């Protein structure tokens, strides 16, 4: 399972879901879906998120073993 830190990083910066959506060029609903693990972003979107957060993709997304979840 792939996990992400999108919500954590967004709230640390005081951004709303709408603000993050505008920064990366997606809908607010897409941000909600990513945060709730209903949608896995494309590689292009993952790199855009990394750029906005000024982190590497590896700092935002991680592969977790089923037993760790």
ChimeraX attribute file (.defattr): number of C-alpha atoms within 10 A of each C-alpha:
attribute: neighborCount
match mode: 1-to-1
recipient: residues
	/A:1	11
	/A:2	12
	/A:3	16
	/A:4	19
	/A:5	13
	/A:6	21
	/A:7	17
	/A:8	12
	/A:9	13
	/A:10	16
	/A:11	11
	/A:12	9
	/A:13	9
	/A:14	10
	/A:15	13
	/A:16	14
	/A:17	20
	/A:18	15
	/A:19	15
	/A:20	20
	/A:21	18
	/A:22	13
	/A:23	14
	/A:24	17
	/A:25	13
	/A:26	13
	/A:27	15
	/A:28	16
	/A:29	12
	/A:30	18
	/A:31	24
	/A:32	17
	/A:33	14
	/A:34	18
	/A:35	19
	/A:36	14
	/A:37	14
	/A:38	11
	/A:39	12
	/A:40	16
	/A:41	15
	/A:42	9
	/A:43	10
	/A:44	9
	/A:45	14
	/A:46	18
	/A:47	18
	/A:48	16
	/A:49	22
	/A:50	19
	/A:51	14
	/A:52	12
	/A:53	18
	/A:54	10
	/A:55	12
	/A:56	13
	/A:57	17
	/A:58	12
	/A:59	12
	/A:60	18
	/A:61	15
	/A:62	13
	/A:63	11
	/A:64	11
	/A:65	9
	/A:66	8
	/A:67	6
	/A:68	7
	/A:69	8
